[in-house]
Every structure is written in structure tokens, then in C-alpha cells.
Amino acid sequence: MSFIEFTERFNHFHYRQSIRKLGEADIHLAREWSINLIRKEHPDLTPEQVERFYENLIHVQVTAVDEWTRRMS
């Protein structure tokens, strides 16, 4: 298993553990708060774009970067 696969699996596990602690009302409130913030910061987005923006926030792709190799290349 590569480091990237490990970090993706770990993030997914951590996210599930965090969500599991929340009740249904808390999840709904967090979603509404996030969507309202997106609308406030990006008033030009359509409702579909706001929804896609939110979905992209909760499904973040993890990418490991080897800074030493990047700097020495």
C-alpha cells in the first residue's frame, strides 16, 4: 500500500469516526451552516454549483508531496 492510499484510507476512517459522534440534527446544522457560508462567500454560484462545492469540500483528495525531492529537482 502506498503512502497516498494510506492517507486516503486514514482520512476516510477519521471522517467516519467524527461523523458517527454527531447526531442527525448536528449533521443537518453543520451542512446548512456550510452551505450558507458558501453562498455568502460566492454569491454568483447557482444552487447546483453550491451543492457541488459542498460535496467537493467533504470529499477532499489527499496528495502527499515529498518536499525534499521537489526542492532538489
VENFEN-V390619 format. One record per backbone hydrogen bond with DSSP energy under -0.5 kcal/mol. CO is the residue of the C=O (numbers start at 1). NH is the residue of the N-H. If there is no record, write none. Layout:
# VENFEN-V390619
co nh
CO NH
CO NH
This chain:
# VENFEN-V390619
co nh
2 6
3 7
4 8
5 9
6 10
7 11
8 12
9 13
10 14
11 15
12 16
13 17
14 18
15 19
16 20
17 21
18 21
18 22
19 22
23 27
24 28
25 29
26 30
27 31
28 32
29 33
30 34
31 35
32 36
33 37
34 38
35 39
36 40
37 41
38 42
42 45
46 50
47 51
48 52
49 53
50 54
51 55
52 56
53 57
54 58
55 59
65 67
66 70
67 71
68 72
69 73
